[in-house]
């Protein structure tokens, strides 16, 4: 079994696209008025339009990045405030967490150096 796609059902594709593409900087593979895919090899994060009552809520994405401190600084410059600050976690990552416009958690992480 292989994990390939996480689909978030959102009530507003344009607003979600602005957050994931323009704020977080995820690379778009495909976009239409009702569906967007972000290329995060080897997996994909997708947005699919859904009515508010069936929208995804409470999902948590864990995205590993090269430099979480630098990305957090860039996001701060764009006006985004974290829901959890930069923290060295006991599970071996330095993380920061944000909420997307629909309440889904997006945790950005960089592995801590091995000691």
N, C-alpha and C positions, 0 to 999 in steps of 0.2 A: 504494500500500500504506500502511496506517495501523496503528500499534501501538495496541492497545486494552486487553489484559489480560495480566498476569503472574500465573500460578497457582503457588503454593507448595504442594507436597504434604507434609502434616504428619501425624505419628502421633497428635497430641493437639490437637483443635480448641480445646478450652477453654483450654489452656495458651497456644496461639498467639494466640487472641482476647484473652486477658489482656495479652499483650505488645504486640500491635499496636494494640488499642483503648485499653486502660487505661493502659499505660505510655507508648507513643508518641503516643497521642491521635488515631489515624486514624479518620475518620468512617465508620461502618458504613452501607452501603446495604442490605444483605440479610444475614440470618444464619439458618442452620438447624443441626441437629446435625452435619452433615457438610460444610457449605459456607458460606463467609462472603465477602462482597465489601466492599471499602473504596472509597469514592468519592474518587478523586484526579484529578479532571477535568484533562485529557481522557481519562486512562487509569484502569484499575482494577487494584488488587492484590487477588487472591483467595487464600483458603485452602481446600484440599480435603483431606478426610481420606484418608489412605493408610496402609497397613501400614508399619511401620518400615523394612522392607527396600526399599521403593520410595519412601520419603520424599525430598523435595528436599533436597540438601545442596550447599553451595558456591555458592549463588546470591548475587548482589550486587544490592541495591536502592540506587539513588541518588535521594534525595528532596530536592528543593529546598524550603527553608523561608524564612520572612521573616527570622528572627533565630536563627542556629544557636547563638550564644553563650547566649542566653536559654533556648532549648530544652535545650541541654546542661546548664545549671544546674538546670532543672526535673527532668530525668532523673536527675541526681546526687542531688537531693532525694528521689527515689523509690528510691534505692539502686542505680541502674544505673551501672556503670563502663564507660567506653569501652575498646575494644581498640586504637584509635588516637586520640590526643588532638586537641583543636582545633588545626588547622594551616592556615596560608595556603598554598594549593597554587599551583604555577606554571601551572596550567591555568585560573586565574581564579576559584576558589572557596575559601571558608574551610569546612573540613570537620571532621567528627568521625565515628568509626565505632563501631558496636556489633554484637554478635552476638545473633541471636534465640535462643530456647531450643533450636533444632535446628541451630545452626551457620551459618545464613545471615547474610551481611554486610548491614548496614543503614547506609549512609553518608548522613548528613544534611549539607546544604550550603547556603550562602548566597553569592551572587555577590559578589566583591570589587569595591569601587568602581573604575570605569575611571579611569585616569590619563592 
